[in-house]
Amino acid sequence: MKAYLELMRYGNCMMAAIAATIGVFIAYNILAANTPGVPLFPFYDSALVFLTVFLVTGAGNSINDYYDIEIDRVNKPKRPIPSGRISTSAALRFSLALFAAGTAIAFLINVPCGMIALFNSLLLIYYARTLKRTAFLGNLAVGYLTGSTFLFGGAVFFGNGGLESVFVLFLLATLATVAREIVKDIEDMDGDMKDRARTLPIVIGSRKAAYIAASIGLIAVLASPLPYMQSFMSARYLLLVAIADLLFAIAVYEILGKDNPAGSSRMFKLAMAFALISFLAGA
């Protein structure tokens, strides 16, 4: 069981599931403040959102390892598949079962949630098989998938403005994730070249890719006050997101000033966690 939880990257699954649940909370608070007649907070649907995102994210991580076994033998030999703790066939079956279960649960919420879960499941499979090795498109796919956790939470209130209320948060999360994914590609260049992948750093060079990642991160920082300016978030959000912005700035310095993609990736991840806290505190 421990190996399968590691294959899923359960910590990553938990963060994505919490983000989606926060999306439900944010959408509800915005709608409750601006729309008369909003029902009580949907605790049952929120639990289904959490479970759906946890399972689909775990499925995506698992199938990514299934297709990336040759890369992981170089970059991450201790992962469950290259280390031999889980066979490739067992990993594939496990992943498909998680996709099916997560999508089925999403349709129990409503059709829009089910369609988002189905689309994301298919995109995750296509990403692992093809897009991951495609310059920039793979980064965009991961950015969308991360940001879509907020869309999924907002879709619980589809028809009442739920998607519109979380759209800016979706864009911010997407931009921040794209920047981090480019940095991770710089970090993984050796293994990716041996696998003949055509990631952005391989195609245009690590330095140019670093500048692109930094520029995208800067756009996310500059856009971060928008939820407050649109009255979607309170002043608490503005205070906490300033800390996230500082961490983003440090991440940019790590990749541009110190040529340290591993350190930059860690700082991007920490900044995104703080941004998530700011969304929760400010809603």
C-alpha positions, -999 to +999 in steps of 0.1 A: +000+000+000+028+024+008+043+020-027+009+028-043+005+059-021+040+069-032+031+062-068+000+085-065+022+112-048-005+114-021+008+147-007+004+163-042-031+147-044-040+162-010-029+197-020-049+195-053-080+182-034-077+209-008-074+235-036-105+223-052-124+223-019-112+258-013-126+266-048-160+254-035-156+275-004-145+307-023-173+303-049-199+299-022-187+329-002-187+351-032-222+339-043-236+342-008-224+378-005-238+388-039-267+365-048-299+362-028-313+328-021-281+308-021-286+275-002-265+263+027-229+253+021-229+220+002-208+198+026-217+166+008-207+179-026-175+194-012-166+159+001-172+145-034-151+173-049-122+164-025-125+127-033-127+132-071-097+155-073-077+133-050-084+102-071-079+118-105-047+136-095-034+103-082-043+086-114-025+112-134+006+110-113+005+072-116+001+071-154+028+097-157+053+074-139+041+045-162+051+064-193+082+080-177+099+048-165+130+054-187+133+090-176+128+080-139+155+053-142+179+083-146+163+111-126+143+092-099+155+056-097+139+051-062+104+058-075+080+027-072+082+015-108+119+019-116+128+004-082+107-026-090+083-022-061+053-019-085+052-035-120+043-014-151+011-034-157+000-031-121+007+007-122-014+010-154-044-009-140-042+011-108-042+044-127-071+035-149-091+024-119-085+057-102-095+077-133-128+057-136-137+060-099-129+098-098-149+106-129-179+085-117-179+103-084-178+137-102-209+129-121-227+124-088-222+161-081-235+174-115-229+170-152-205+200-155-183+186-127-184+152-144-174+167-178-145+186-162-133+154-145-136+134-177-118+160-198-090+163-173-086+126-171-082+123-209-058+153-209-038+137-181-034+105-202-025+125-233-001+146-214+017+115-199+019+098-233+027+128-256+024+163-243+051+159-216+077+156-243+064+186-263+080+220-258+058+243-238+025+226-246+031+201-218+038+230-194+005+247-204-014+214-199+000+210-163-008+247-156-044+243-168-048+210-148-036+226-116-057+258-121-088+237-130-091+225-094-106+259-088-128+256-118-140+223-106-149+238-072-168+266-088-186+242-111-205+229-081-225+261-084-228+260-122-257+282-133-253+305-103-220+322-114-197+297-097-173+294-125-171+331-130-163+337-093-132+316-094-119+323-129-092+348-118-079+323-092-078+297-120-057+320-141-033+328-113-028+292-104-022+283-141+004+310-146+023+300-114+023+264-123+035+269-159+065+289-145+073+261-120+069+234-147+095+251-169+119+253-140+114+216-134+121+208-170+154+227-166+162+205-136+154+173-155+172+181-187+197+152-185+171+125-182+148+142-207+176+144-234+183+107-229+146+100-235+147+123-266+121+145-251+117+180-266+109+201-236+113+239-237+148+240-222+161+214-246+146+232-276+157+268-268+183+263-241+181+264-203+189+301-200+161+313-224+137+289-207+146+303-173+138+339-186+104+327-199+096+310-165+107+342-147+085+363-170+054+341-164+060+341-127+063+379-128+029+382-146+014+360-119+028+383-092+016+415-109-019+399-113-021+386-078-040+417-064-068+413-089-091+392-067-089+419-040-095+447-065-125+428-078-138+426-042-137+388-043-111+387-015-106+405+018-076+425+030-063+393+046-057+379+011-037+409+001-014+405+031-008+368+027-004+369-010+023+394-006+043+367+012+036+343-017+048+370-041+080+374-021+086+337-024+080+338-061+106+366-064+131+344-045+123+315-068+130+337-098+163+348-082+173+311-076+169+303-113+182+335-129+207+347-103+220+315-089+213+290-118+197+267-092+166+250-108+162+226-079+161+254-053+139+275-076+114+246-080+112+242-042+106+279-038+079+280-065+062+251-047+063+269-013+050+301-029+021+282-044+013+267-010+012+302+005-009+315-023-034+287-015-034+298+021-041+334+010-070+323-011-085+305+019-079+333+044-092+360+021-125+343+009 
